[in-house]
């Protein structure tokens, strides 16, 4: 009986040790030959395919770190999308392409699109229970297809610090749902909400509602795209490589 107790205690200790090492930033799984990384999201993701966009920056960093491995990236962002939209196009835009890794960066429009109606009700956003259920369905289908899921919390709707933006409370609630879903589905998490808030607290000295990481309080400027690229690359275990400066026109 004592031998069995000792064995069980040792096994529990090993599991706790592994869990602790992961939570303290253990190395993520390495990229593999021929990986296909899809970025699923809204207009922020659609814009990330520009030359200074975060998908472009991530692809450049992967190419620099993983030469000859044939790793490809695909942007699957559509302007205005919310979680129900991702559910509707998941098969066509993601699963049919057979990805090995999928980033899901969603939640801004699910919160931002809520509008007060003349009768006092609110419409346009995604109810929080549907947001959670939709994320679970999306993640379940991607995992069932054998791909690795990296879920991102929504970033900002306004850059003011200390909860001064109109949608901060609701955005924090939806971000909490994303964290919960990631934890309970065994998905990896890139906590962009937390990262943005911490960065802005230090770097938004004038408490502006835009201009630090976004151009319009939501969509990323060049600095915001680089910031997101750096955060996502941490999940891939790849260092950020700055792109070469554009060639001078003669």
C-alpha positions, 0 to 999 in steps of 0.5 A: 500500500505504501509503495503504491501511495509513493508511486501515485504521489510521484506521478502527481508530482511529475504532472504538476511539474510539467504543468508548471513548466508549461505555464512558466513559458516552456518552449512551444512545439517546433515548426515542422517541414511543410507546415501550413499556418492559417490566420482566421479572423476579421478585418484586422487579419485581412489587413495583415497581408499588407507589406507591413501587416503581421502575417507578412512579418510572421512569414518573413520571420519564419522564412529567416528562421526555417530556411528550406522547410517549405512553411506556408501562411494563408490569411483568412480574414474578412472585414466585419466578421464575428464568431458566427461568420467564422463558423459559417466559412470554416470548412471552405476557408480553413478545413478544406486547405488542410492546415497544420496550425490555425491562429484564431484572432476574433472578438472585436466585432462581436463586442464593437457591433453592439448598438443601442436601439430606439426601444432601449435594446442592443443589437448587432453584436454576438451574445456572450453565450453564442460567442463561447459556443461558437469558439468551442465549435470552431476549435473542436472542428479544427482539432478534429482535423488534426491541426494545432489551434492558437486562440487569441484574445481580442485586442482593443477598441480604444487605446486609453488606459485604466479602463477608460474606453467605452467598450473595455468592460465588455471586451474584458468579459469576452476576453475572459471567455476566450481564455476559458475556452482555450484552457478547457479545450486544451488550446494554446493562447496568445493573450493579445488583450493582456499584452495590449493593455500592459503595453499601452499602460507604459507607452500611451503617456498622453492617454490617447484613444488611438495612434500608439498601436492602432490607426483608428482605435481598432485597426493596427498601425505599423507598430501594432502589426509588429507588436502582434507579429512578435506576440504570435511568433512567441507561440511558434517559437520563432524570433522576430526578424525585421524586414529589410528596408525598401530599396531607394528609388533612383 
